[in-house]
Amino acid sequence: MPTLDAHVGLSGPLQASDLMGYKDAEPPREEQEAMQGRKVMRRARSRKKRGLLLTELEARYLATP
């Protein structure tokens, strides 16, 4: 993440204004995929949402060429 290096080159503690340049930063692609995978697995563990998830995954599988 770009904010991990935000403190480099600063002589004092970070201020909110120092981080404003990073407010629109996107997480790396691998982290976004991992977050999406966790969402799917959480839905798979839920008894209420599992059926809908399986229907969505089946429709997505059938739609792929």
Backbone bond lengths (Angstrom), bond angles and torsions (degrees), N, CA, C in turn:
res aa  C-N    CA-C-N  psi(-1)  N-CA   C-N-CA  omega(-1)  CA-C   N-CA-C  phi
1 M - - - 1.440 - - 1.525 108.47 -
2 P 1.301 117.50 141.04 1.461 119.79 -179.23 1.524 113.05 -63.31
3 T 1.315 118.89 -28.15 1.461 120.30 -176.38 1.522 112.28 -72.25
4 L 1.326 118.44 -14.22 1.451 119.99 179.09 1.527 111.43 -65.25
5 D 1.326 117.25 -27.22 1.456 121.17 179.46 1.522 112.31 -102.73
6 A 1.303 118.43 12.81 1.455 121.35 -176.11 1.533 111.65 -65.78
7 H 1.316 117.68 -26.75 1.461 120.67 -177.03 1.528 113.18 -79.77
8 V 1.328 117.54 -16.34 1.463 121.07 -177.74 1.530 108.72 -65.69
9 G 1.287 116.57 129.68 1.455 121.59 177.45 1.518 113.89 90.01
10 L 1.312 118.30 -1.59 1.468 120.71 177.46 1.521 109.20 -97.23
11 S 1.303 116.34 140.85 1.459 119.33 -179.39 1.527 112.25 -89.88
12 G 1.323 117.53 -23.38 1.455 120.95 -178.78 1.516 111.77 -120.58
13 P 1.319 115.83 -169.95 1.464 118.84 179.15 1.533 111.65 -68.51
14 L 1.310 115.79 156.27 1.463 121.09 179.76 1.520 110.79 -67.78
15 Q 1.295 115.53 141.82 1.460 122.38 174.05 1.533 107.31 -112.00
16 A 1.312 116.64 161.95 1.462 120.69 179.02 1.528 110.51 -60.50
17 S 1.302 117.43 -35.54 1.468 120.45 -179.52 1.534 111.84 -66.75
18 D 1.342 117.18 -25.99 1.459 120.33 178.28 1.531 111.75 -68.20
19 L 1.314 117.13 -27.14 1.460 121.83 -176.65 1.522 113.51 -94.97
20 M 1.313 118.49 -4.05 1.472 120.45 -176.94 1.525 112.36 -61.43
21 G 1.301 118.63 -29.64 1.454 121.14 178.68 1.522 112.85 -68.57
22 Y 1.322 116.92 -17.51 1.463 121.65 -177.75 1.529 112.70 -102.16
23 K 1.327 118.66 3.99 1.468 120.78 -172.63 1.518 112.96 -66.04
24 D 1.305 119.63 -25.68 1.462 122.20 -179.68 1.530 112.22 -102.50
25 A 1.325 117.60 12.18 1.458 120.86 -178.60 1.529 109.75 -68.57
26 E 1.315 116.00 138.66 1.458 122.71 178.83 1.526 109.10 -97.30
27 P 1.336 117.39 143.83 1.464 118.86 173.96 1.532 110.03 -65.28
28 P 1.309 117.49 157.83 1.467 120.00 177.84 1.536 110.91 -59.17
29 R 1.324 116.76 156.91 1.463 122.25 -177.05 1.529 111.21 -58.17
30 E 1.340 117.82 -40.38 1.461 121.27 -179.10 1.527 110.71 -62.76
31 E 1.330 116.73 -39.40 1.459 120.37 179.66 1.527 110.81 -69.20
32 Q 1.323 117.49 -37.93 1.465 120.73 177.21 1.525 110.66 -63.73
33 E 1.340 116.72 -40.89 1.457 120.45 178.01 1.526 111.17 -65.45
34 A 1.329 116.91 -39.44 1.462 120.58 178.72 1.524 110.71 -65.23
35 M 1.327 117.51 -40.10 1.464 120.45 178.64 1.520 110.24 -64.90
36 Q 1.340 117.58 -40.29 1.456 121.15 177.95 1.527 110.72 -64.66
37 G 1.329 116.87 -39.87 1.464 120.80 177.76 1.512 112.02 -63.24
38 R 1.334 117.09 -38.81 1.468 120.33 177.97 1.523 110.98 -65.17
39 K 1.348 116.59 -37.23 1.460 119.88 178.06 1.524 111.09 -63.62
40 V 1.338 115.85 -42.77 1.460 120.18 179.52 1.523 110.22 -64.29
41 M 1.319 117.23 -44.76 1.462 120.30 -179.13 1.521 111.70 -65.84
42 R 1.320 117.65 -34.88 1.459 120.48 177.20 1.514 110.29 -65.10
43 R 1.343 116.54 -41.35 1.463 120.44 176.84 1.525 110.92 -66.36
44 A 1.327 117.69 -34.54 1.467 121.32 179.86 1.526 111.12 -67.85
45 R 1.328 117.87 -31.57 1.467 120.96 178.43 1.516 112.63 -76.15
46 S 1.326 117.71 -22.10 1.459 122.07 -177.45 1.526 110.12 -78.57
47 R 1.313 117.59 126.99 1.465 121.05 178.73 1.522 111.43 -66.83
48 K 1.309 116.84 -34.14 1.468 120.68 -178.31 1.522 112.36 -73.97
49 K 1.322 117.83 -35.79 1.466 121.89 -173.63 1.522 113.52 -97.84
50 R 1.324 118.26 -8.03 1.460 121.07 -174.34 1.524 112.39 -63.47
51 G 1.327 118.47 -43.66 1.461 121.44 -178.92 1.524 112.16 -61.87
52 L 1.315 116.47 -45.03 1.467 120.63 178.42 1.527 110.79 -63.80
53 L 1.316 116.87 -40.05 1.465 120.69 178.13 1.525 110.36 -61.98
54 L 1.328 117.08 -45.40 1.462 119.80 179.82 1.521 110.97 -62.85
55 T 1.321 117.70 -38.65 1.461 121.11 177.26 1.528 110.68 -63.52
56 E 1.324 117.36 -44.57 1.465 121.28 179.26 1.521 111.64 -64.14
57 L 1.344 117.15 -42.20 1.454 120.40 -179.61 1.524 111.12 -67.40
58 E 1.330 116.68 -38.34 1.460 119.69 177.61 1.524 111.20 -64.86
59 A 1.338 116.36 -42.65 1.466 119.98 178.34 1.526 110.58 -63.94
60 R 1.318 117.81 -39.92 1.458 121.28 178.09 1.535 111.00 -64.90
61 Y 1.339 116.25 -39.77 1.462 120.30 179.26 1.518 110.79 -65.62
62 L 1.335 117.08 -42.70 1.469 120.43 -179.24 1.518 111.76 -70.26
63 A 1.315 118.54 -24.68 1.470 121.66 -179.11 1.528 112.99 -80.97
64 T 1.328 117.21 -15.68 1.472 119.25 -179.99 1.521 110.09 -76.96
65 P 1.314 117.60 140.82 1.479 120.55 -178.15 1.511 113.03 -71.65
